[in-house]
Amino acid sequence: FFLSITRFLNSLIVLENFNVLILVFCLIFSSLDSHMIFMALMIISTVEIIVGLVILTRVWECSFSLDLIDF
C-alpha cells in the first residue's frame, strides 16, 4: 500500500512540473494579450494540485489507520 502512495506522489510532482511548463509557455506567447488564458490556466492548475494533495492526505491517513489496526 505504501508503493501506491509514492507512485501517486511522483505522478503529482510530474503533473505539477508539466503545469508549470504550460504556464510559462502561455505567459511567453501571450505577452501582447491580456493574460486571461494564463490566469485561467493558473487557477485550473492550482485547483488540480489542491485536489491531488487532498486525495494524497486522505490515502495517507487511511493507510496509517490500517497499519494501527494490523498492529
QUITACOR-V666876 format. One record per residue. N is the residue number from 1. RES is the residue in three letters. D_CENTER is the distance of its C-alpha to the mean C-alpha in Angstrom with 1 decimal. Layout:
BEGIN
((N RES D_CENTER) (N RES D_CENTER))
END
This chain:
BEGIN
((1 PHE 20.1) (2 PHE 18.7) (3 LEU 18.0) (4 SER 15.7) (5 ILE 13.5) (6 THR 13.5) (7 ARG 12.8) (8 PHE 9.7) (9 LEU 8.5) (10 ASN 9.8) (11 SER 8.2) (12 LEU 4.6) (13 ILE 6.6) (14 VAL 8.4) (15 LEU 6.0) (16 GLU 5.3) (17 ASN 9.0) (18 PHE 9.9) (19 ASN 8.7) (20 VAL 10.8) (21 LEU 13.6) (22 ILE 13.8) (23 LEU 14.0) (24 VAL 16.7) (25 PHE 18.5) (26 CYS 18.7) (27 LEU 19.9) (28 ILE 22.5) (29 PHE 23.9) (30 SER 24.0) (31 SER 25.9) (32 LEU 28.9) (33 ASP 27.1) (34 SER 26.0) (35 HIS 22.3) (36 MET 21.5) (37 ILE 19.3) (38 PHE 17.4) (39 MET 17.0) (40 ALA 16.0) (41 LEU 13.2) (42 MET 12.1) (43 ILE 12.2) (44 ILE 10.4) (45 SER 7.4) (46 THR 7.6) (47 VAL 8.1) (48 GLU 5.4) (49 ILE 2.9) (50 ILE 6.3) (51 VAL 7.1) (52 GLY 5.0) (53 LEU 6.5) (54 VAL 9.6) (55 ILE 10.0) (56 LEU 9.8) (57 THR 12.3) (58 ARG 14.4) (59 VAL 14.7) (60 TRP 15.6) (61 GLU 18.2) (62 CYS 19.6) (63 SER 20.0) (64 PHE 21.7) (65 SER 24.0) (66 LEU 24.9) (67 ASP 25.9) (68 LEU 28.1) (69 ILE 29.8) (70 ASP 30.5) (71 PHE 32.0))
END
